[in-house]
Amino acid sequence: MSSTAVTPNTVNIDAPAAASSDTQSLWTFDQGQLPSAIQLENADARVIAGESGKALELQLRTKSHYSANITFAAEKPWDWSGLGNFAFALDITNPKQSSVHLYVKAADKHGKVQSRSFAVPENSSGTYYMELKGPDLTVDTGIRSNPPSWDSEFQDMIYRGGVKQIDVSAVKSVALSVIGVLEDKTLVIDNVRLIQPKSLDESYLKDLVDEFGQNNKLDFASKVDSLEELRAISEEEQSQLRKTPMDGRSRFGGWAEGPKLEATGYFRTEKVDGKWALVDPEGHLFFSTGIANVRLANTSTITGYDFDKARIPQRTPGDLTPEDSLGLNRVPDTAIPTRHISSPLRADMFTWLPEYNEPLGQNFGYRREVHTGVIEHGETFSFYRANLQRKYDIADEERLMAKWRETTIDRMLSWGFTSFGNWIDPAYYQMNRIPYFANGWIIGNFKTVSSGNDYWSPLPDPFDPLFKERAYITAEQIGKEVANNPWCVGVFVDNEKSWGQEGSTASQYGIVINTLGRAAGESPTKAQFVQLMQDKYGEIGKLNTAWNIQLADWDAFANGVALTEFSDAMIEDFSTMLEHYTGQYFKIVREAIKHFMPNHMYLGARFADWGMTPEVRRAAAKYADVVSYNYYKEGVSNKFWSFLEEIDRPSIIGEFHNGSLDSGLLSPGLIHASSQADRGKKFAEYMNSVIDNPYFVGAHWFQYIDSPLTGRAYDGENYNVGFVSVTDIPYQPLVDAVKEVNENLYQRRFGEAKLAVAPE
C-alpha cells in the first residue's frame, strides 16, 4: 500500500543511549503513519489501534508469493556502538490461529549479516529480541545456537548463521521475512526498540546437561526424572505397538485396496492418471512416507575431552564412510590413560559422564575430524544410546541393537509410515519388515572443482578417472549390503552438494567460472570445457568476440582465464558447460549403481534448495530414476516448484522437518513451530502439499532422534527435529498428527485412480 512518508516517532538513533536507560525507542506508530524507514515487499501495512496506542498491522501475501518482507532500512547507517551490550527488539502480536516462522537478518554497511529466526505462536502477543552486541557473540561453543545468556522475560531469536559480530557502528538494515509458506500471514508489530540486558548469566553454558542428556535447567513435558519413570513409559508404549502395516496395505506398505499394476518383484515408477507413482514389488501403488537418519551415528556430542593423538587410529585411504556417519568409533583401551580435558568450556556443560569401565561407558566414542566446532577432534558420548541401555536393561551390544531395531520398525508401522528414508543403519536392510532406501558416499582422493560455496565439501571432478573408480567401489559396497533385496526401494548417493544457486551469474555458474580460471593440465573438467569451446568456436578470435575478451590463443584459454564480467553469450556457454559437467557426474553414478544393482532405482544426490540450478536438475532428470530434493520450508507449491512440470520426472523430498522450544532443546531446527502440537499441524500441512503434487512420489522427515542438546559431534546441530527425544520417548502430539495423515495417505493421493484391478 502507499502511504505518506513521515519522520518516525523516535529518539535520535545515531546518538548513544543515555547511561541510565536500558531501552531506546526506535519506532512507535502513535502518529498514525508508516515511518519512512520501513520498506515492504509482498506485504501491506496499516496503522491500527493496538492494546496501548497505535500499532502496525502487516498483511503478508505469502499465499501467492514465495516470500514477504518488512525491512527497517537506514538512509545512512545507524551508529549503535555506544550502547554497550544490546539487542534489537519489538513487540509482535499474532491474531491468527496459525503460528508464524520469521527469518531475521541484520546487516551492516560492509555486507556482513547476522541471521536468526523465531516462531510467533498462534493467538499470542510477546516481545522478541535479537542480540547484536554481547559476550555470547564472541564465544565458540560448538553448538549451533547457544542458550540465552540474558536474564530476560523476553524471547530471544534463535541464532541461525552468518556473522555474529556485525559492525554495530554502521547498521544498514534489519529485515523480517516469511518464506515458503502456504497461506497469507497477519502480524501486528509495535515498540521497535533497542534494549540492554538487566543482567547476564555468567553460568549459562555450565551444567546444561543432566545424566539423561536432557536440559538440566528447564522443565518440560516428558522430561524424565528417574530410571523407573523411563522404564514405565517404555513398557506402556511397547504394549501398544503393532507388528504389521496399517489395514488396507500390502506387506510392502502399498495400497492393497487400490488398482493393481504390473508386478516386477522390485520397486519401480509409473505415471498413473497423470500422477507419478511408485509401484511396490507386488504391483500395488506406493507412496513413500517415512523418516530419514535412523542410526546412532549422529547421536553423539563432543564432551571436551581428548587423548594422545598417537594412540588414535587414523583414517585409511580406502574408507567408504564419512566421519560423521561412523558409529561410536570408540578409542582403543590403550588411549584411555591419556584422556585429558581439551575444552573446559565443553567439559563444564555436563553434570555427569560415566567412567570408561562402567557399563554406560560403552557409549563413549571419538571423532577424528569435525565440520564446525570449538575443537577439531575429540571424545564423544551418546546419551541416547545410554538411555537405550537404561530402559531395556541390556548391556550386550547385539541384543541392545536388535531390541532398538525391532522397536523402531514397530513404531514406523504403528505410525503409518510406508518406508524409511535416507541414512538408515544397514543392519535394517535384511529385516524384511518395511521398505527402505540405501545410501552411499563417493569419497576418495579424486580431483575436485569448486562452486565458490562448497558448504559441506568441494565437488568431485567426474572427468577424473579416479572418480569413476571410487563410484564403482561405492556402488559395489552398497550392492553387497542390499544383496538384491526387494525391500530396497532405491539408492541415494551423496547429499546436498553445492552445485550452484540461482540469483546471480556468479552463484549459478560458480563451478564453471572457477574452473575456467584453472589450468587444463591440473583439472580434467577444465580440459573438457576447453574442448567444448573449441568445438563451438573453432577460432580463438570468435570466442574473444562472443565473450568480449582478448586471448592470444587456445593455450591461453587452457592455462586459465579470470572472468568477472559476464555477457549473454558467456552465460549461454556457462550453461552448456555446467550441464555437461553435471551430466557426467550423474551418468557415472547411474552406471555404477546399475552395474551392481540392476533391479534397483537410482534416486540422485538429494538437492538442497540453496545448491541447485536448472542445468543440474536437467542433468539429474536425464539419469536418475527419481530426482531427489531436500526442502526445508512449510510446504511445497508452484511458487518454487514450477520447474517440476518442465522436467516431468518422478520426484521425492529427501528431507524436511520442524521443531519447537518446548522440548527443552536450544533450537527448533530449520523450521520453527510454536509447540509439539504445532509440529504435528505443520507436518500435516507439508505432507498434504506433497501428496497433492502430481510429481512427488514421497517425502521423508529428517530425523528420527532429536539432535543432542549440546550439538551433534560433527557440526553442532542441536535441533528438536526428532520423533523421539534423547530418552527415546515419542512426541505424542506429533505422532497423533502423523497417524491421521498416513491413515488417509492413499485415498488422498490415488482415490480417483481408474485403473482396473488386476486379477490375483
QUICOR-V426218 format. One record per backbone hydrogen bond with DSSP energy under -0.5 kcal/mol. CO is the residue of the C=O (numbers start at 1). NH is the residue of the N-H. E is the energy in kcal/mol with one decimal. If there is no record, write none. Layout:
CO NH E
CO NH E
This chain:
6 36 -1.8
8 10 -1.5
9 28 -0.6
11 13 -0.9
12 15 -1.4
18 21 -1.8
22 196 -2.5
24 194 -2.7
25 11 -1.1
27 192 -2.2
28 9 -0.7
29 32 -1.7
34 6 -0.7
35 38 -1.5
37 73 -3.0
39 71 -2.9
41 69 -2.3
42 61 -2.3
44 59 -2.9
46 57 -3.1
48 50 -0.5
48 55 -2.7
53 50 -3.3
54 29 -0.6
55 48 -2.9
55 57 -0.6
56 189 -2.8
57 46 -1.8
58 60 -0.6
58 187 -2.0
59 44 -2.3
59 61 -0.7
60 62 -2.1
60 185 -1.9
61 65 -0.5
66 180 -3.0
68 178 -2.4
69 41 -2.2
70 176 -2.9
71 39 -2.8
71 73 -0.8
72 174 -1.8
78 80 -0.8
78 171 -2.6
80 83 -1.3
81 84 -0.6
86 132 -2.0
86 133 -1.8
87 195 -2.5
88 130 -3.0
89 193 -2.9
90 128 -2.2
91 190 -1.8
92 126 -2.0
93 95 -0.6
93 188 -2.4
94 124 -1.4
96 123 -2.2
100 102 -0.7
100 120 -3.0
102 118 -2.0
103 177 -2.8
104 116 -2.6
105 107 -0.5
105 175 -2.7
106 114 -2.5
107 172 -2.8
107 173 -1.7
108 111 -1.7
112 108 -2.1
113 163 -3.2
114 106 -2.3
115 160 -2.9
115 161 -1.4
116 104 -3.3
117 158 -2.4
118 102 -3.0
119 121 -0.7
120 100 -2.1
121 124 -0.6
124 94 -3.0
126 92 -2.9
127 155 -2.4
128 90 -1.8
129 131 -0.5
129 157 -2.8
130 88 -2.4
133 86 -1.4
134 137 -1.1
135 138 -1.8
136 139 -1.4
139 141 -0.7
149 201 -3.1
150 152 -1.0
151 198 -0.6
154 156 -0.5
155 129 -2.1
158 117 -1.7
161 115 -2.7
162 164 -0.6
164 166 -0.9
166 168 -1.1
167 170 -1.7
168 80 -3.2
170 109 -2.1
171 78 -2.9
172 74 -2.8
173 107 -2.5
174 72 -3.1
175 105 -2.3
176 70 -2.5
177 103 -2.9
178 68 -1.9
180 634 -2.1
180 635 -0.5
185 60 -3.2
187 58 -3.8
188 93 -2.9
189 56 -2.7
190 91 -2.8
192 26 -2.8
192 27 -2.0
193 89 -3.3
194 24 -3.0
195 87 -2.3
199 151 -2.2
200 202 -1.0
201 204 -1.5
203 206 -1.6
208 216 -3.5
209 351 -2.4
210 213 -2.0
213 709 -0.5
214 210 -2.3
214 216 -0.5
215 218 -0.6
220 223 -1.6
226 230 -1.9
227 231 -2.4
228 232 -2.1
229 233 -2.3
230 234 -1.8
231 235 -2.5
232 236 -2.0
233 237 -2.0
234 238 -2.7
235 239 -1.4
237 240 -1.9
237 241 -0.6
238 241 -0.8
246 249 -1.1
248 256 -1.1
248 257 -1.1
250 253 -1.8
254 250 -2.1
254 256 -1.4
255 258 -1.4
259 285 -0.7
262 264 -0.6
268 279 -2.6
270 272 -0.6
270 277 -1.9
271 273 -0.5
272 275 -1.9
275 272 -3.5
277 270 -2.3
278 286 -2.8
279 268 -1.6
280 283 -2.5
281 265 -1.8
283 261 -3.3
284 280 -3.2
285 255 -3.0
286 278 -1.5
287 289 -0.8
288 699 -2.5
289 418 -2.0
289 419 -1.5
290 701 -2.7
291 421 -2.6
292 703 -0.6
292 704 -1.0
293 295 -1.2
293 704 -0.6
294 425 -2.2
296 299 -1.8
300 713 -2.4
301 381 -1.7
304 342 -2.6
304 343 -2.1
305 379 -2.8
306 340 -2.3
308 311 -2.2
309 312 -1.7
311 313 -0.6
316 319 -2.0
322 325 -1.6
323 326 -1.3
328 366 -2.3
332 335 -1.7
332 336 -0.7
333 336 -0.6
333 337 -0.5
335 338 -2.0
336 339 -2.0
340 306 -2.7
343 347 -2.7
344 348 -2.3
346 349 -1.8
347 350 -1.1
348 207 -2.8
349 208 -0.7
349 209 -2.5
355 358 -1.5
358 361 -1.2
359 362 -1.6
360 363 -1.6
361 364 -1.4
363 382 -1.9
365 380 -2.2
367 378 -2.2
376 370 -0.6
378 367 -2.2
379 303 -2.0
379 304 -0.5
380 365 -2.4
381 301 -1.9
381 383 -0.7
382 386 -1.7
383 387 -2.3
384 388 -1.7
385 389 -2.1
386 390 -2.1
387 391 -2.8
388 392 -2.2
389 393 -1.3
389 394 -1.0
396 400 -2.6
397 401 -2.5
398 402 -1.9
399 403 -2.1
400 404 -2.2
401 405 -2.5
402 406 -2.3
403 407 -2.3
404 408 -2.3
405 409 -2.4
406 410 -2.5
407 411 -2.4
408 412 -2.4
409 413 -2.5
410 242 -0.5
410 414 -2.5
411 415 -2.6
412 417 -2.0
413 416 -0.7
418 435 -0.7
419 291 -0.6
421 437 -0.9
422 293 -3.1
423 294 -0.7
425 428 -2.7
426 429 -1.6
428 431 -1.8
435 420 -1.9
436 489 -3.1
436 490 -0.6
438 492 -2.5
440 494 -2.7
441 443 -0.9
447 461 -2.4
449 459 -1.9
459 449 -2.4
460 462 -0.9
461 464 -1.8
463 465 -0.6
464 467 -1.7
464 468 -1.1
465 469 -2.0
466 470 -2.6
467 471 -2.5
468 472 -2.2
469 473 -1.8
470 474 -2.5
471 475 -2.6
472 476 -2.3
473 477 -1.9
474 478 -2.4
475 479 -2.6
476 480 -2.0
477 481 -2.0
478 482 -2.6
479 483 -2.7
482 485 -1.0
485 488 -1.7
487 436 -2.0
487 489 -0.7
489 601 -0.9
490 438 -2.3
491 603 -3.0
492 440 -1.3
497 499 -1.9
501 504 -0.7
504 508 -2.5
505 509 -2.4
507 501 -1.6
507 510 -0.6
509 513 -2.8
510 514 -2.7
511 515 -1.8
512 516 -2.6
513 517 -0.9
515 518 -1.8
516 561 -2.3
519 522 -1.4
519 523 -0.9
523 527 -2.1
524 528 -1.7
525 529 -2.2
526 530 -2.4
527 531 -2.0
528 532 -2.5
529 533 -2.2
530 534 -2.4
531 535 -2.6
532 536 -1.6
533 537 -2.9
533 538 -0.5
534 538 -2.0
537 539 -2.9
539 542 -0.7
539 543 -1.2
540 544 -2.6
541 545 -2.2
542 546 -2.3
543 547 -2.9
544 548 -1.4
544 549 -1.5
553 556 -0.5
553 557 -1.3
554 558 -2.7
555 559 -2.1
556 560 -0.7
557 560 -0.7
558 520 -2.5
567 571 -2.4
568 572 -2.1
569 573 -1.9
570 574 -3.2
571 575 -2.3
572 576 -1.6
573 577 -2.6
574 578 -2.8
575 579 -2.2
576 580 -2.0
577 581 -2.6
578 582 -2.7
579 583 -2.2
580 584 -1.6
581 585 -1.6
582 586 -2.4
583 587 -2.3
584 588 -2.2
585 589 -2.2
586 590 -2.4
587 591 -2.4
588 592 -2.3
589 593 -2.5
590 594 -3.0
591 595 -1.8
592 596 -1.5
593 597 -2.9
597 600 -1.8
601 491 -2.4
601 603 -0.5
602 625 -2.1
602 626 -1.4
603 606 -0.5
604 493 -2.1
605 496 -0.8
606 496 -1.9
607 630 -4.0
608 611 -2.0
611 499 -1.0
612 502 -0.7
613 617 -2.4
614 618 -2.4
615 619 -2.0
616 620 -2.5
617 621 -2.6
618 622 -1.3
619 623 -1.0
620 623 -0.7
620 624 -3.5
627 652 -2.2
628 607 -2.6
629 631 -0.5
629 654 -3.8
629 655 -0.7
630 609 -0.8
631 633 -1.2
637 640 -1.5
637 641 -2.4
638 642 -0.8
641 644 -1.9
642 645 -1.1
642 646 -0.6
643 647 -2.0
644 648 -2.4
650 627 -2.5
651 697 -3.0
652 629 -2.4
652 654 -0.6
653 700 -1.8
655 631 -2.3
656 702 -2.7
659 673 -3.2
660 663 -0.6
661 664 -1.3
667 720 -1.7
671 659 -1.8
675 679 -1.8
676 680 -1.5
677 681 -1.8
678 682 -2.7
679 683 -2.4
680 684 -2.2
681 685 -2.1
682 686 -2.4
683 687 -3.0
684 688 -2.5
685 689 -1.5
686 690 -1.6
687 691 -3.1
688 692 -1.9
690 693 -1.3
693 696 -0.8
694 276 -3.1
695 651 -2.7
697 288 -2.3
698 653 -2.1
699 290 -1.3
700 656 -0.5
701 292 -3.6
701 703 -0.5
704 723 -1.7
704 724 -1.8
708 711 -2.1
712 716 -2.8
714 371 -2.8
714 372 -1.5
716 144 -2.5
717 712 -2.3
718 667 -0.9
719 707 -2.3
719 721 -1.4
723 731 -2.3
724 706 -2.1
725 728 -2.2
728 730 -0.5
729 725 -1.8
730 732 -1.1
731 734 -0.5
731 735 -2.4
732 736 -2.9
733 737 -1.6
734 738 -2.3
735 739 -2.5
736 740 -1.6
737 741 -1.9
738 742 -2.8
739 743 -2.4
740 744 -1.1
742 745 -1.0
744 748 -2.3
745 749 -2.2
746 750 -3.1
747 751 -1.4
750 753 -2.7
756 260 -0.6
756 758 -0.5
